[in-house]
Amino acid sequence: MNSDYCEVFISVLDVNEFTPTFPTRFFFTETVPENQPVGTFVFTAKASDKDAGQFGVVRYRMVPTSAADVGAFVIDEVTGDVTTGLVFNASATYLSFQYRITATDAGGLNSTVGAIVKVCVLLHLFSLESFYLFLLLTYGILVFLSSG
């Protein structure tokens, strides 16, 4: 009986099994004071991906739902940090913005959530030496979860 022996090397390759997911409760209430510079931090849109290695790396994209929303807020594609893209002031006529935020992993799987941003402008009404009165308007971000 003849027999041969050989060594076999098996490589286990990682596959992209998981879609990035946003938290199920994704709601922010923040304020953006009037006349803050462009680039002021507002919130972080954070998704997680259970994959390891390159397939666990998530990139972010934020798309406005109307032309009026373009440029008001921007997202860092690596960190998910959302910052102001404009200087807001009390004379602005449009202080509510809507976006779709998408988290995509290196394998192309993604999840998208909606974001409604309402800017809160702190108006300096009057001052008496060291006493200040501010009017606080509403600002909030409500995000609806959906997976793609």
JODA-V322746 format. One record per pair of residues at least 6 apart in sequence whose C-alpha atoms are under 8 Angstrom apart, sorted by the first residue. I is the first residue (numbers start at 1). J is the second residue. If there is no record, write none. Layout:
{{I;J} {I;J}}
This chain:
{{14;52} {15;55} {16;51} {16;55} {16;107} {17;51} {18;49} {18;50} {18;51} {18;109} {19;49} {19;50} {19;104} {19;105} {19;109} {19;110} {19;111} {19;147} {20;47} {20;48} {20;49} {20;50} {20;58} {20;103} {20;104} {20;105} {20;109} {20;110} {20;111} {21;47} {21;48} {21;49} {21;103} {21;111} {21;147} {22;45} {22;46} {22;47} {22;48} {22;111} {22;113} {22;145} {23;46} {23;47} {23;145} {24;145} {26;142} {26;143} {26;144} {26;145} {27;140} {27;141} {27;142} {27;143} {28;43} {28;140} {28;141} {28;142} {29;139} {29;140} {29;141} {30;42} {30;43} {30;120} {30;139} {30;140} {30;141} {31;42} {31;119} {31;120} {31;121} {31;138} {31;139} {31;140} {32;42} {32;119} {32;120} {32;121} {32;122} {32;139} {33;88} {33;120} {33;121} {33;122} {34;87} {34;88} {34;89} {34;90} {34;121} {34;122} {34;123} {35;87} {35;88} {35;89} {36;87} {36;88} {37;84} {37;86} {37;87} {38;83} {38;84} {38;85} {38;86} {38;87} {39;83} {39;84} {39;85} {40;83} {40;84} {41;81} {41;82} {41;83} {41;84} {42;81} {42;82} {42;83} {42;84} {43;81} {43;82} {43;83} {44;79} {44;80} {44;81} {44;82} {45;80} {45;81} {45;82} {45;101} {46;79} {46;80} {47;58} {47;103} {48;56} {48;58} {49;55} {49;56} {49;57} {49;58} {49;105} {50;56} {54;106} {55;105} {55;106} {55;107} {56;105} {56;106} {57;105} {57;106} {58;78} {58;103} {58;104} {58;105} {58;106} {59;77} {59;78} {59;79} {59;80} {59;103} {59;104} {59;105} {60;75} {60;76} {60;77} {60;78} {60;79} {60;80} {60;101} {60;102} {60;103} {60;104} {61;75} {61;76} {61;77} {61;101} {61;102} {61;103} {62;74} {62;75} {62;99} {62;100} {62;101} {62;102} {63;99} {63;100} {63;101} {64;70} {64;97} {64;98} {64;99} {64;100} {65;98} {65;99} {65;100} {66;98} {68;97} {69;97} {69;98} {69;99} {71;85} {71;86} {72;84} {72;85} {72;86} {72;97} {73;82} {73;83} {73;84} {73;85} {73;86} {74;82} {74;83} {74;84} {74;85} {75;81} {75;82} {75;83} {76;82} {88;121} {89;121} {90;121} {90;123} {95;118} {95;119} {95;120} {96;116} {96;117} {96;118} {96;119} {97;116} {97;117} {97;118} {98;114} {98;115} {98;116} {98;117} {99;114} {99;115} {99;116} {99;117} {100;112} {100;113} {100;114} {100;115} {101;112} {101;113} {101;114} {101;115} {102;110} {102;111} {102;112} {102;113} {103;110} {103;111} {103;112} {104;110} {104;111} {109;148} {110;147} {110;148} {111;146} {111;147} {111;148} {112;145} {112;146} {112;147} {112;148} {113;143} {113;144} {113;145} {113;146} {113;147} {114;142} {114;143} {114;144} {114;145} {115;141} {115;142} {115;143} {115;144} {116;140} {116;141} {116;142} {116;143} {117;139} {117;140} {117;141} {117;142} {118;138} {118;139} {118;140} {118;141} {119;137} {119;138} {119;139} {119;140} {120;136} {120;137} {120;138} {120;139} {120;140} {121;136} {121;137} {121;138} {122;134} {122;135} {122;136} {122;137} {123;134} {123;135} {123;136} {124;132} {124;133} {124;134} {124;135} {125;132} {125;133} {125;134} {125;135} {126;132} {126;133} {127;133}}
